[in-house]
Amino acid sequence: MLGSRGKLEVETLLKIVLALVAILLAIEVLNALVSGLLGILQPLLMLAILALIGLWLVDRL
């Protein structure tokens, strides 16, 4: 039981760590892109919601 410990090679561990870092970096980039797009589109989205509420209130929708 104690002899099976440490059978994973260093290269395999490095590949796992590298893959996890790459995934984390991709998530950070996607997060930055989404927050950037949301920052640009937020006023337009709020105007669209305001227009929909206004149209609903005057029974045009």
Summary of the structure (lengths in Angstrom):
residues: 61
radius of gyration: 25.0
end to end distance: 71.3
largest distance: 77.5
contacts: 101
relative contact order: 0.06
helix: 84%
strand: 0%
